[in-house]
Amino acid sequence: MPGPGFKGGAKAKNAKGTVKRLIQYLFQFYKAPLAVVAVCILLSSFSGTIISMFLNRIVLIVEDGLKLGYDAISGRLVRTVVLMGSLFLIGILSTFLYTRIMAVVTQGFLNKMRQKMFGGMQKLPIRYFDTHTHGDIMSYYTNDIDTMRQLISQSIPQFFTAAITLVVLIGYMLYLSVWMTLLIFAGVFVMMMVTKKVGGNSAKYFVKQQRSIGKVEGFIEETMNGQKVVQVFCHEEENKKAFDSLNDALFDDMYQANKFANILMPIMGNIGNILYVLLAFVGSVLVMTKTPNLSFSGQALTVAVVVPFLNMARQFSMNISNVSQQLNAVIMAMAGTERIFDLMDQPPEADDGYVTLVNADVDENGTITESGTRTGVWAWKHPHHDGTVTYTKLTGDVRFFDVDFGYTPEKIVLHHIDLFAEPGQKIAFVGATGAGKTTITNLINRFYDIADGKIRYDGININKIKKADLRNSLGIVLQDVNLFTGTVMENIRYGRLDATDEECIAAAKLANAHGFIEMLPEGYNTVLSGDGSGLSQGQRQLISIARAAVADPPVMILDEATSSIDTRTEAIVQKGMDSLMRGRTVFVIAHRLSTVQNSNVIMVLDQGKIIERGSHEKLIGEQGKYYQLYTGAFEME
């Protein structure tokens, strides 16, 4: 599986556009603080290079002192030293200030980005989560955000500081001596070639390292989730061998990445040292031979020029080395930042619906009017093009007309589906895994949109109904129960956030969950964590039924809600579901045919088609596919 934070290629596809967009976002939120940071970096960079200028000035003053005596130059020397110290102090304060501001800006910006990412993720269609692994999605909020943090807090300020410093140094070096500046440029060219070669290899292996980390983390997560299976099948030694193989690959990638990264700084440092020696030698030769100096300052090539140049050469090489050390972090950060923007750019779930669900009152004549308070009666509010509004009572009448559907246009998985679920009916879907049972329920709540045909809800085309209102009218109990960290009461109230404690307790009683909840250490205030790990599968399922019950929807979807629990627990859960289903339109998916015998209509699906339909007795009498399934299950029981 791909490593967290990286997909496919080693580099961002559009690094320039990514940086531009990142800076736009930064200035959108923190324009004033960043302006202060820019000023502080300018002051800090200028003060860092000012020593070379003052060295030139101090050497000239000392040369005058040798000719005129100390008294003649003492005032100039003191003023120069005081000015130099003052500028250094300003630089120190500027560095302190901008690092503090950047710390606040970075964390605040990441906070806003996480909010933006998560808010956008809530609007993504189910298709996105079905086609992306959870680990890959999590990496946006961990690895990718961390690379962005490093880019904002370290890499960008250091590049900005180095760029300003280098520009100032180049300008002042040309001012003092063109010949010696050209010698420094030759050294810089060598540094750039080394950085390209060694740094490029380092970046390549750092990206491979991140992918290897992802594989190791993914394997550990997978093993933890399936530890019971590992132990049941005595697969511990094989798992250790598989882990060792992944871990060794990670070691190799980390070794190679850090080998190149660690040798880059010493190489750059030694090139800087060689350049320093060359400048000292060449400068001394030029001074002694009294070679004419080509400069913008008009100064002769003297010790007053060579000494500042030696210091500037050291600063120059150090800044080049710092920039080269940041290349690996920048490459990874660009890839991570681009992935974050890719997530933010994912198109939200489309919703062109305009029919909404409202509280309603119905008088003795059957006239429906909208109500501002909860009445227990719901109606579809349908505005028309002529400005009129009609209200249709929500009853739970669901009908499919010749519906086709495919997860991709090339592969249709449902063919010519026709079904009619009248208010209060229980419709059951049976068939082999992959026959299309769950897919039909996903179309009812519009997790996916149909390719052809029509679905009507209370006579209204569901494409006209706002998705949030459509889903508010539906209750779902799934085979895989998801409980959230929080109290039992909060997990039940998840079905309807404005439900009172009394309504949640009533829903728990309806679901047959009240008894065991009362036996928990803190009753309804017992905190659940780890997806309700302290509860049995049946207890978790009962809480999910209570969660659906408190929403009080007219239509229920029960997707194999009892398939993963034992027969005794199933009887308890089934009792809770029977209470929940009473008076509602219910769609049931079940492997155990004993749970669907009392359905009004049973539909048998095979390869995306309804091949049989009717009551239990009717289908048994026809002795078709259902009869074969039922008698086989009966014999096994």
MIGU-168061 format. One record per residue: x, y, z of N, C-alpha, C in turn. Coordinates in steps of 0.02 Angstrom, whole numbers, plus 50000, padded with zeros to 5 digits. Example, Ala and Ser with C-alpha at 12.3 -4.5 7.8 and 13.67 -1.06 7.14 Angstrom:
BEGIN
506604971650390506154977550390506604983550390/506424988850354506844994750357506455000250394/
//
This chain:
BEGIN
500424994050000500005000050000500445006250000/500215011949974500635017849971500785020550039/501385023350047501565026250111501165032450125/501035033850190500665039750208500995045950182/500585050250153500845056650130501105056550059/501135050650029501405050449961501015045749918/500955047649856500575043649807500965043749742/501185037949722501505037649657502165041149655/502215046849621502835050349608503165053049670/503815054649663504195056949720504125064349733/503905067949683503885075249691503175077749678/503055083849701502415087049686502385088249611/501795087249583501715088049511501775095349490/501565099949534501585107049517501835110849578/502495110249589502795113349649502705120849650/502785124049592502715131349589502005133549607/501515130149578500815131749594500645130249667/500935124949694500805123149764501075128449811/501695130749799501985136049841501585142449836/501395144249775501005150449764500345150149802/500015144449798499365143749832499455143849908/499985140549932500115140450004500235147450030/500635151349994500775158250015500135162450013/499715161349963499075164949960498645163450021/498615157150040498235155250100498525158450162/499195158450166499515161450225499355168850231/499395172350176499255179550178498515180950186/498095176250165497375177150175497205177350250/497555173250289497395172750360497855177050404/498485178050382498975181250427499385186550390/499045190950355499395196050316499815200650361/499525203350414499885207950457500465204650493/500365198850527500945195550559501495193850511/501325191650450501835189850401502215195950376/501875201650373502215207850355502745209550408/502565208650471503045209850526503625204950521/503465198550506503975193350498504455195250442/504185197650386504605199550329505095205150348/504835210150384505265215650406505805213050453/505605208650500506095205950548506625201750513/506425197750463506915193750426507395198350389/507135203650360507575208450326508095211350375/507845213450433508305216250483508805211050507/508565204950520508995199650544509525197850492/509315197250429509795195450376510305201050365/510065207150366510515212850356511025213250412/510785212150474511255212550531511755206850529/511565201150500512025195550495512575196750445/512445200750395512955202150344513335208650358/513105212550406513395219150418514105218750444/514275212850474514955212250503515485213050450/515335210550389515835211150335515955218450316/515405222250314515475229350298515875232950353/515735231250415516085234650470516815232450474/516955226150454517655223950454518065228250405/517765229550347518105233850299518225240750328/517725243350361517785250050390518285250150448/518275244850490518725244650547519455244150524/519575239850472520255239150447520505245850419/520075249550384520275256050357520435260950414/520025260650468520155265050525520815263350558/520955256750565521585254550596522185256750552/522105256050486522645258350442522775265850452/522235269750459522325276950473522655277950540/522485273750589522785274350655523525273050655/523745268350614524455266950609524835272950581/524495276950540524815282750510524755288850555/524155289950584524015296150620524035295550696/524035289350723524025288450794523325286750819/523295283550879522665281150906522185286850921/522445292350947522005297950967521615300550907/521915300150849521585302850790520995298650768/521005292250784520475287750759520045284650814/520195286150878519845282950933519095284250931/518905290450917518185292050914517835288250859/518145288050800517845284350743517785276950760/518305274150793518305267050809517745265250859/517675269450911517155268150962516465268650931/516365273950890515705274750859515535268750813/516035266350778515925260650732515745254350771/516125253150826515985247150867515295247550899/515115253550926514455254350957513905253350905/514005256150845513495255450793513435248050772/514005244750766513995237650748513625233550802/513775234950865513435231350920512695232750921/512495238850907511785240650906511415236850851/511745236550792511435232950737511375225450751/511895222750784511855215650804511285214450852/511185219050899510645218450948509975218650913/509905223150865509285223450826509165216850790/509705213850762509645207550727509415201950774/509695201750835509505196650883508775197350902/508555203450916507865204650935507395203050877/507595204650815507195203150757507115195650747/507665191950756507635184650750507175181750802/507245183950863506815181550917506085182950902/505945189050878505245191050866504945186950809/505315186250753505005182850696504925175250709/505375172250747505295165150763504685164050808/504565168750855503975168150898503335169050858/503345174050814502745175350773502615169450726/503145166650696503055161050650502795154850686/502985154050749502715148350788501965148950795/501735155050811501015156250818500655155650751/500965158650699500665158350632500605151150607/501145147350617501155140450592500615136250624/500585136350690500085132150725499375134650711/499285141150707498625143750691498415141950621/498895142350574498745140650504498575133250497/498965129050530498815121850527498135120250557/497975123850610497305122950641496755124650591/496845130150555496345132150505496325127150447/496905124750427496925119950371496585113450391/496715111050452496375104950474495625105950476/495405111750499494685113150500494405113150430/494775116250384494545116750314494525109750282/495045105750296495065099050269494495094750295/494395095050361493885090850392493185093150371/493095099750369492445102350347492285100350276/492795100650232492685098550164492575091050158/492925087250201492845079950199492145077850217/491815081550261491135079850281490645080550223/490835084250172490395085350115490555080850055/491055076450064491245072150009490755066450001/490665063949941490205058349930490495051849959/490055047149973490265040649999490745037249951/490675038549887491115035549837491845036849853/491995042849878492685044649894492965040049947/492575038750000492815034550055492825027150035/492425025349986492435018449962493045017149918/493345022349891493905021549844494565023849873/494575025949936495205027949969495255024250036/495835021550050495925018050114495915022950172/495695020450229495665024750288496365027150309/496865022750301497545024850318497795030450275/497615030250211497825035550165497495042150183/496855041850201496495047950221496785050750286/496935046250333497225048450396497895051950386/498275049750335498935052750325498895060050306/498325062350279498245069450265498315073550330/498035070950384498005074550447498625073450490/499055068850472499655067350512500285069050473/500495064450428501115065550392501115071750348/500575072550309500565078150262500535084850299/500135085250352500105091450391500775092850423/501135087550445501785088650477502295091250427/502275088750365502735091450315502575098750300/501935100450300501735107450290501985111750348/501955109150409502205112850467502945114350459/503325109350439504035110450430504185115450375/503785115150322503885119750266503765126950288/503215128150325503035134950345503495137550400/503615133450450503985135950508504735136150498/505005131850454505735131550446505965133250375/505725129450327506015129850260505905136650227/505285139150227505145145550195505525151250228/505515151950295505915157350326506665156650312/506925150450313507635149650300507815151350228/507395149450181507515151250112507485158850103/507005161950134506935169250130507545172650160/507745170350219508335173150253508965172250210/509055166050185509645164650144509655168850081/509065169550049509035173449987509235180749999/508965183750052509135190650067509875191350084/510125186650124510835186950144511285186350083/511115181650038511535180649979511515186749933/510935189749925510875195649883511305201349911/511255202449977511645207750010512395206350002/512585199950014513295198250010513565199149939/513185196949890513405197649820513485205049802/512995209049823513045216149809513655219349840/513795217649903514365220749937515025217949911/515035211449892515655208649864515825211949798/515325212949755515445216449692515675223649705/515415226549759515595233349777516345233749795/516595228349828517285228349850517775225949797/517605220249763518075217449713517705212649667/517715214049603517395209649554517795203249546/518485203849546518895197949535518785192649589/518785194649651518695189749705517975187149708/517505191349685516815189049682516735183449631/517085184049574517065178749524517345172249551/517855172649593518135166749624517615163349670/517245167349707516715164549750516165161349707/515995164549651515485161649606515705154749581/516355153949568516605147449546516505142149600/516645144149662516525139549718515785137849727/515355142849718514635141749723514395136949669/514675137549609514485133049554514635125749573/515235124749602515415117949625514925115549678/514745119949725514265118049777513595116049748/513375119749698512725118249668512735111549632/513295109949598513345103449565513325097749616/513685098649671513695093549724512995092749754/512665098349766511995098149795511515094449749/511565095849684511125092649636511225085049636/511855082949639512005075749636511845072349702/512145074549756512065071249821511365072549849/511145078849845510485080649872509925077149834/510015076349768509495072949729509415065749750/509985062249762509955055349786509635054949855/509815059749898509535059849965508775060749963/508535065349921507805066549915507445060349891/507755056849842507445050849815507345045649869/507855044649910507805039549962507375041850021/507335048350033506885050750085506155049150067/505985049950003505315048449981505175040849988/505675036749968505605029549976505535027750050/505905031450092505855030250164505145031450188/504825036850165504145038250187503655032850165/503765030250104503335024850081503435018550123/504055017150141504205011350182503905012050252/503935018150279503625019450344502885017850340/502565020150285501855018850277501695011450275/502125007550241502005000350237502074997050306/502574999150344502674996350411502084998150456/501885004550455501325006750497500685003250476/500575002450411499984999050388499964991850410/500544988450407500584981450428500444980750503/500724985450542500604985250615499874986350630/499554991250597498844992550608498414986550588/498584983550532498214977750508498284971950557/498884970850583499004965350630498644966550696/498644972750720498294974250782497544972950775/497264975050718496544973950708496374966550703/496844962550677496694955450668497094950850713/497284953450773497714949550817497384943050839/496724943050848496384936850867496464931550812/496384933750750496454929050694497164926550690/497644930950701498354928850700498474923350750/498224924250811498344919350864497944912950853/497334913650828496924907650817497254903050766/497554905950714497874901850662498624900950674/498864902950734499574902050753500034904950699/499884911050680500244914250625500764919250651/500944918750715501394923750745502074923850711/502374917950700503044917750671503054920450599/502534918650561502484921250492502404928750492/502014931350540501934938550546502594941950563/502974938850607503624941750626504084942050566/504074936650525504504936650465504284942050416/503624942650407503374947850361503554954750386/503494955750452503674962350481504414963650473/504824958450487505554959350480505744961350409/505404958350360505544960050290505394967350276/504804969750299504614976750289505074981350328/505254979250389505674983350431506384983950402/506634978450373507294978650342507294983250281/506744983050243506694987650186506694994850209/506344996150264506335002950293507035004850315/507405000150347508085001550369508525003550310/508474999650255508885001150196508735008050168/508095009650163507905016150136508135021850181/508045020850247508265026050295509015026850293/509375021150288510105021450285510345025350225/510065023750166510265027150105510095034650109/509485036150133509265043150136509725047150182/509855044450241510265048150289511005048050270/511215042850234511915042750211512065048650166/511625049850118511745055450073511625062150109/511115062250153510975068550189511545070350235/511835065350268512355066750318513025068450286/513145065950225513795067750194513755074350157/513135076750145513075083050107513355088950146/513195089450210513435095150249514195095250256/514525089450272515265089650275515575091450208/515285088750152515565090450086515505097850073/514915100650087514815107750076515275111850122/515345109650184515785113150230516505113250207/516735107550182517435107150158517535111150094/517035111150050517085115449991517145122750013/516745124650064516785131450091517475132850120/517765127850155518435128850183518965129650129/518905125550076519375126050020519315132949987/518685135149979518565141749949518875147149993/518815146350058519095151250106519855151650097/520175145850093520905145650085521115148750018/520745147049965520905149749899520835157449899/520305159949931520215167149934520795170449972/520985167350028521535170150067522185170250026/522305164749990522925164249949522905169249891/522365169049852522315173349794522305180649815/521935182149868521905189049892522585191549914/522965187249949523635189249971524095190549912/524055186049862524465186949802524295193449766/523645194849759523425200949725523645207149763/523625206849830523825212549870524575213749863/524955208249868525695208949866525935211049796/525595208749745525795210749677525485217349655/525085220149701524755226649688524355226549623/524005221049614523585220249554523015225349557/522875228749502522315233549502521655230149520/521265233449562520635230549586520055233249544/519665228549516519065230449480518485230249529/518225236149549517685236349598517255242549586/516665242649620516225248349615516375253449669/516775251349719516935255949774517515260649757/517925258449709518525262349692519105261049739/519015256549788519565255049834520095250749799/520715251849820521255247549796521195240849830/521495235649799521475228949828521975228549884/521725229349946522155229450005521875224550056/522215224350114521985220050168521275221950189/521095228250183520425230550202519885227550158/520085225150098519605221750053519625214250064/520225211350072520295204050078519985201450142/520085204850199519815202350263519055201850262/518685206850241517955206050237517745200550189/518135199750134517965194550086518015187650116/518515186550158518575179950190517965178550234/517745183550270517155182650313516525181550271/516475185450216515885184650173515875177850138/516455175250121516495168550090516235163350139/516405164150203516155159450254515395159950260/515135165950262514405166850266514055164150204/514355165450147514055163250084513995155650082/514545152150097514535144850094514065141950147/514025145050205513565142650257512845143150235/512675148650203511985149550179511815144650123/512285143550078512175138550025512075131650056/512485129950106512425123450140511745122750174/511515128150207510875127950241510305126750192/510345130150135509825129250083509835122050057/510425119350045510465112550019510195107550069/510295108850134510045104250186509285104350188/508975109750166508255110250169507905107050108/508305105250058507995102749996507575096550007/507835091850047507455085650059506785087150093/506815091450143506205093150179505705096650133/505975100950089505545104650043505215099949993/505595095149967505315090449918504745086549949/504855083950010504325080150043503745084650061/503905090750083503365095350103502945097250043/503245098149985502865099849926502385094349907/502625088049911502195082349896501615081949946/501775082850011501255082650062500755088350056/501015094350043500575100150037500125099549976/500405096949921499995096049861499435090949874/499575085749913499055080849930498505084049972/498705088450018498205091950059497745096150014/498045099649967497645103649920497205099249876/497465093349858497055088649819496435086649858/496515085349924495935083649965495445089449969/495715095449978495285101349983494925102749917/495235100649862494935101949796494445096549773/494375091249813493905086149794493205089149790/492845087949736492175090949729491695088249782/491325092549816490845090149866490285086249833/489915082749875489355078849850488855083549818/488685082149756488205086349719487505085549748/487145091049753486455090749778486055096249745/485645094249698485215099049662484495098849689/484395095549745483715094949772483455101549798/482805102349795482485108349821481855106749863/481665100449865481115098349908481385097049978/481085100050028481345099450096480835096050142/481095093850199480675090450249480515095250306/479875096050321479675100950372479185097650422/479165100450482478645098550530477965100950503/477465096950515476815098650485476235097350534/475685100850521475045099750555474545097450502/474125092750520473595090450475472925091350510/472475095350479471825096450511471345090850492/470725091550517470235086250507470055085250433/470185090250392470035089750320470625086850280/471175085450316471765082750282472215088050253/472065094450268472485099950243473135100150283/473695100550248474355100550280474625107650281/474845109750340475175116250348475835115350384/476295119650367476965119250398476935121750470/477315118450514477325120250585478035122150605/478095126850651478745128950674479005124850732/478605120150757478805115850813478755108550793/479075104250831479055097150817478355094450833/478035091450784477355088950792477305081350787/477855078150765477825070950754477545069150685/477325074250648477085073250579477555077150533/477745073850479478205076950432477895077550363/478125082450326477865083450258478425085850213/478355084150149478825086550099478585093350073/479005098350079478845105050055479115105749984/478665106349936478855106049866478705112749832/479195117149824479085123449788479055122249712/478645125949678478565125149605478805131449569/478895130649503479155136149463478685142249463/478035141049472477565146649470477505150249536/477935148349585477925151649650477485148249702/477085143349682476655139849730477065134549767/476795132549823477115127349865476585122149883/476765115949874476315110549894476655106449949/476225103449992476475099250046476215092150037/476665087450042476495080350036476685076850101/476215073550133476365070250196476875064650187/477355064450232477865059250230477565052750257/477505047850214477205041450235477695035650228/478205036350186478685030950177478525026450119/478225029250067478075025450006478665026049959/479005020349947479615020449906479515015749846/479665018349786479565014349726480145015249677/480375009549649480895009449598480555007949531/480755011649479480485010449413481065009149364/481155002849345481645000949294482335004049306/482595003049366483215006349387483825002249367/484305005549336484965002749321485485006649361/486015003049381486535006549419487205002949410/487745006949406488415004249405488885008849443/489355005949481489835010149517490295013649468/490385010549409490715013849353490265013049292/490285017849246489835017449188489935011149147/490555008349150490705002549108490404996049136/490244996049202490014989749232489374990949271/488804989149241488164989949274488054983949320/487894985349384487814979849433487084978649451/486624983449439485914982449448485564983349381/485104978849366484784978849301484024978849309/483694983949283482964984149277482614982449344/482794986149396482504984849462481834988449468/481314984549482480644987249496480434984749565/480244989349609479984987149674479514992449700/479054990349743478554994849772478504993349846/478674998149887478624997549959478105002549984/477514999950002476995004350027477095005850100/476815011350125476915013150195476745007450243/477205006050288477105000850338477304993950316/477514993050253477704986450229478424984850248/478554978350253479224975950266479464972250204/479974974950172480254972150110480924969050127/481014962750108481644959250123482024957750059/482674958450061483104956750005483544950850027/483544945649987483964939850001484344938149937/484894934649946485304932749889486024932049910/486434929449865487134928349879487504935049888/488084934649920488504940549927488674943349858/488594949949851488734953049787488144953149739/487564950949763486974950849718486694957749707/486844962549753486594969349744486114971749798/486074968049854485594969749906485754976449939/486374977249963486574983449996486574989249946/486744987749883486754993049832486074996349825/485534992349828484864995149822484735000049879/484924998349940484805002949997485235009149990/485835008549961486255014449951485955019249900/485525016649857485195020949808484605024549841/484285021349891483715024549924483945030949960/484515030549994484745036550030485225040749988/485285039049925485685042949876486425043549895/486695038149924487425037949929487715037449859/487345034449815487515034249744486895036049704/487005038749645486445040449601486375035349545/485755034049525485615028849476485865030949407/485975025849365486185027149296485575028249251/485025024549266484435025149225483835023149267/483235025149245482635023549282482425029249328/482025027549378481765032749423481595029749491/481735033649544481535031649612481085037149639/480505035249664480035040149692479925038649766/479905044049805479795043649877479175047749892/478635044449913477995047849923477785051449859/477935048249802477745051049737478215056349710/478735058049748479205063349727479855060049703/480095062249646480745059849621481285061649672/481655056549696482125057949751482685062649729/482795063449664483295068349641483085075549657/482435076549668482195083249684482225084649759/482345079549800482355080349873483075081849895/483145086849937483805088349965484065082150002/484705080649992484975074450019484935074250095/485075079850128485045079850201484345078450225/483835081150192483145080050212482935072850197/483165070250140483025063350122483295058650175/483925059650195484245055250243483965056150313/483705062150328483385063050393482745058950400/482455057150342481835053250344481975045750348/482615043850346482805036750345483195035050407/483065029150433483475026450488483845020350463/484475019550484484885013950460485205010350519/485155003750519485504999550567485934994850526/486594995350534487064991550493487334985550531/487624980950493487954975150524488554977450565/488964981850537489544984450572489344990650611/489314989950677489084995450720489665000250732/489525006650726490015011750742489775015750802/490115014850858489975018950917490555023850926/490385029750951490875035150956491085036151028/491665038951038491905040451105491445045351138/491155043451194490665047551229490225043051271/489745045951304489305041951347488805038051305/488485033151338487955029351305487395034051282/487225038851326486695043551309486875047551247/487505049751242487715053651184487695049551120/487865043151126487855038751067487135037551044/486665037051090485965036351069485705042851039/485895048451070485655055051047485955056750979/486465053050957486755054250891486225053650837/485705049750850485175049050801484765055350791/484705059350844484355065850839484625070350894/485025075250875485415079150923484985083150971/484355084650952483935088650997483485084251041/483615077651040483205073151082483365074151155/482855073951197482945074551270483185067951299/483425068151361483625062051395483045057051398/482445059651412481865055251417481725051851351/481795055451296481685052451230482205047251214/482835048451234483365043551223483235037151264/483005038051326482855032251368482265028351339/481765031951315481185028651284481405024751222/481865027551183482125024051124482505017751145/482885018251199483265012451224482775006951247/482235008951279481735003951301481405000751240/481265004751189480965002051129481434997051095/482084998451098482574994051066482774988251111/482474987751170482634982251217483344982951244/483594989151248484284990351271484304993251342/483724995451368483714998951432483984994551489/483814988151487484004983751542484754983251552/485124981751498485844980951506486194987651517/485904993151490486214999751501486185001551575/485624999951608485555001351679486054997451721/486304991851694486784987751730487514990051720/487614994751675488294997351664488515001451725/489175002351735489415005851796489095012651808/489015016651756488725023351762488065023851724/487765018151707487135018251671487205021851604/486755026451591486775030151528487365034951523/487685036451580488265040851580488925037151575/488885030551564489495026651555489845028851490/490485030351495490855032651437491095026651396/490945026751332491165021651286491775024151248/492245019751237492835021451197493025015351157/493475016451108493685010851067493115007451031/492635011451006492065008850970491645004151014/491595006051078491185002051124491494995251138/492164995151146492514988851154492324984951217/492054988351267491864984951329491184981551325/490834982251269490164979451261490194973351215/489704969051223489654963451177489384965951109/489434961651058489194963550992488444964850994/488074960851032487354961751038487174968251072/487544969951125487414976251161487564982251117/488094981851079488264987351034487714988150981/487454982450957486934982750907486294985750935/486144984050998485534986851029485584994451037/486184996851052486275004151057486175007350988/486415004050936486325006850869485585006850849/485205001850873484485001750860484145007450897/484355008550959484075014150998484245020750965/484835021250937485035027350901484585028650841/484405023250806483945024050750483245025550774/483055022650831482375023550857482245030750880/482755033950909482655040750935482555045550878/482795043850818482685048150759481955047650736/481625042150753480915041050737480775041950662/481165038550619481065039450547480485035050522/480145036950469479595032850442479845027050400/480485027350379480775021950338481405019450372/481465012850378482055009850409482405005350360/483075005350363483485000650324483894996650374/483784990050373484144985550418484594981150375/485244982650376485714979250332486084973850370/485824967850369486124962050402486304963650474/485834966550509485964969050577486074963450627/485884957250611485964951850660486424946350635/486784947550580487174942050551487794940250591/488054945050631488674943750667488584942150740/487964940450762487834938850832487534931950837/487574929150896487344922350906486574922050907/486314915950904485594915050898485224917650959/485504916551019485164918951079485144926551082/485714929551066485724936951065485294939551009/485264935750954484854937950898484124938650918/483894934150961483194934450983483064940951021/483544943151061483474949351099483484955351051/483984955151005484034960650957483434960850911/483194954950891482614954650846482004957650879/481934956450945481374959450981481404967050980/482014969650988482104976850984481954979450915/482164975750863482034977850795481294977350777/480954972350804480234971750791479864977850817/480064980150876479754986150905479914992250861/480524992450836480734998150795480364998150728/480234992350700479944991850633479194993050633/478874992550690478154992950692477894999650664/477464999350614477165005250585477615009050536/478185006150518478645009550472478735005350408/478945008750356479175005250296479885002850309/479994996350300480634993450319480934989550261/481574990850249481964986750201482454982650241/482414976050234482834971550273483294967550227/483934967450245484414963050212484644958050265/484584951650250484764946650300485024940350266/485534937250297485764930750275485334925250307/485124926450368484714921450403483994922350380/483754917550343483094918250313482544918050366/482704915550425482194915350478481984922350499/482414927350486482254934250507481814937850456/481694934850397481314938450346480654934850329/480494929550365479904925650348479254929750353/479244934350401478634938250411478604944550369/479044945050319479044950950275478444950850229/478204956750211477644957150163477864954650095/478474956750075478734954650011479474952750020/479654947049992480354944949991480594945149919/481144948449908481424948949840482094945349838/482144940749791482754936749784483164939749727/483774941749743484214944849693484754939949672/484934940449609485484936349583485824940349527/486464941949538486864945749489486514952149467/486254955749517485974962349505485274962449476/484934956749476484244956449450483784953349502/483164955649504482664952549548482374946549509/482524940649533482304934649497481664931549526/481514933149590480904930749621480654936049670/479994936349679479704940849729479044937949753/478884939449816478254937049844478334935749918/477804933349950477824931750021478214925250031/478374923850093478734917650110478364911550085/477714911350099477314905550079477294904750003/477214910449969477174910249896477834907649866/478394910149891479034908149863479204900949879/479004898749939479114891649956478704887249909/478094889549894477674885549849477944885249779/478294890349757478574890349689479184885949683/479504884349741480074879849743480634882149695/480764888549696481294891349655481934892449695/482284898049680482914899549713482824900549789/482294904149807482174905349879482054898749915/481674894349884481534887849914482184884049926/482644884449877483284880949885483694884049942/483694890749945484054894149999483754892450067/483094892550070482754891550134482834884350158/482724879650115482774872650137483494870850155/483974873750120484664872550138484824875450206/484584881450219484694884550285484334880650339/483724878150322483324874450372483674868050391/483964864750340484304858450354484924859550397/485284865150385485874866650424485694868050496/485104871350507484904872850575484694866450613/
//
